[in-house]
Amino acid sequence: MDLSIAAAKALDAADPLAGKADQFSLPDGVIYLDGNSLGALPKGVDQRVANTLANEWGTGLIRSWNSAGWVDLPQSVAAKLETVIGAEPGSVVIADSTSVNLFKLLAAALERAAAMEAGKRRKILTERDNFPTDNYIAEGLIRLTGETHELVRVDTPQAVLPALDEDVAIVMLTHVNYRNGFRHDMAAVTAAAHAVGALVIWDLAHSAGAMQVELAAARVDFAVGCTYKYLNGGPGAPGYLYVAPHHLGHCQQPLSGWFAHADPFAFSPDYQPASDITQFLCGTPPVLSMVALDQALDVWADVDLAALRKKSLDLADYFIGLIDDKCAGHDLTLITPRERHQRGSQVSFTHPDGGYAMMSALIAAGVIGDFRSPDILRFGFAPLYIGFADVWHAVDKFAHILETRQWDAPQFHARKTVT
Ligand SMILES: *Cc1c(COP(=O)(O)O)cnc(C)c1O
């Protein structure tokens, strides 16, 4: 690997996605390696939201629920996302948060599993290292339903397949791990789960928008994800959920709000669930966030997802190569797999004592990554707006901070609330 800045610039010049960065507003002097936590602002979102405020709300008022299509946003925005995650038309809605959507799907999946097998199975299988909210939500649902199920947490991703048995009702996993960036083989794990009669729920928070996700082809049952990471929907943007068409109408989610009703504006005193994906909505959609996301998803219209995945892996390989070369001897341990097929679009290192302070110093120097407790430095590569020269400059600054021990100053050790 040629680690010179000239080589980095040559890679950028040959990059088929290089022009995409122009569709984002990024501040000068910042190298943004945290698009896996909060995606950058796509150009056009500010105008679109301003138009919704001034014209649709300000002038259209209540009429805009119909005339501006507000009421259809959960489905119309989802249609744009379906192509990015390989989902069948009408199988996705945008709603609520990832946490709430997981609660809804887990309950629906348990009902579906019980109907398929007379409810004998007790286990929900996951990883100890799954994103905490996912496991917290599962525990909350188990408590609510009278401890009829048990959350089984395996210690490593490799331990998932050996733990599959005929007592597993649901396999609930995150496609790409938020800490170390390990990527599961979604199709293989799904097939293995189905082989023992279990259903799967995948969390796509760290994979959608960073690689091809083929929900239909992998025969996935259910999926959730968030839109503020690689999908650039903005801070707190709504989440989404996927239900395979053959499960629709055969299970219900429990947050049976009026938007999940077959005919919400009939204002019937009795609940009648919608038979399509709208049964997975709950209440009124957050219109301002929805229109921002709607606009943000337009950047995907012409993206070749195979090219996106290749660039993401190339960027990370380049980053790892540079760190190996320039930051050796500083006690950094790579915890992300070097094998390309086992990775998402992030690279993580641990450091025995300086992780938080090193990341703070790096952010102060204009390279934004993040820190995950207790000791992880995390760098995300959003292939739509990060290039090889960015990676080169980021490592150059990082190496300088390590060499000079700039990070070991008191102001870099003081912890903020959000890391
Ligand atoms: C980011 C993330 C979430 C976030 O959930 P919210 O409800 O949006 O706060 C959930 N799961 C995983 C795996 C994540 O990475």
The ligand as a Tripos MOL2 file, in Angstrom:
@<TRIPOS>MOLECULE
LIG
   15    15     1     0     0
SMALL
NO_CHARGES

@<TRIPOS>ATOM
      1 C1        -27.8160    4.0580   17.2680 C.3       1 LIG1
      2 C2        -28.4520    2.7730   17.6140 C.ar      1 LIG1
      3 C3        -29.7230    2.7390   18.1770 C.ar      1 LIG1
      4 C4        -30.4120    4.0200   18.5520 C.3       1 LIG1
      5 O1        -31.6840    3.8520   19.0400 O.3       1 LIG1
      6 P1        -32.5980    5.1360   19.2750 P.3       1 LIG1
      7 O2        -33.8800    4.5940   19.7090 O.co2     1 LIG1
      8 O3        -32.6490    5.8900   17.9790 O.co2     1 LIG1
      9 O4        -31.9360    5.9910   20.3070 O.co2     1 LIG1
     10 C5        -30.3110    1.4940   18.4070 C.ar      1 LIG1
     11 N1        -29.6650    0.3550   18.0910 N.ar      1 LIG1
     12 C6        -28.4200    0.3700   17.5520 C.ar      1 LIG1
     13 C7        -27.7560   -0.8990   17.2010 C.3       1 LIG1
     14 C8        -27.7810    1.5770   17.3220 C.ar      1 LIG1
     15 O5        -26.5470    1.5860   16.8120 O.3       1 LIG1
@<TRIPOS>BOND
     1     1     2 1
     2     2     3 ar
     3     2    14 ar
     4     3     4 1
     5     3    10 ar
     6     4     5 1
     7     5     6 1
     8     6     7 2
     9     6     8 1
    10     6     9 1
    11    10    11 ar
    12    11    12 ar
    13    12    13 1
    14    12    14 ar
    15    14    15 1
@<TRIPOS>SUBSTRUCTURE
     1 LIG1         1 GROUP 0 **** ****
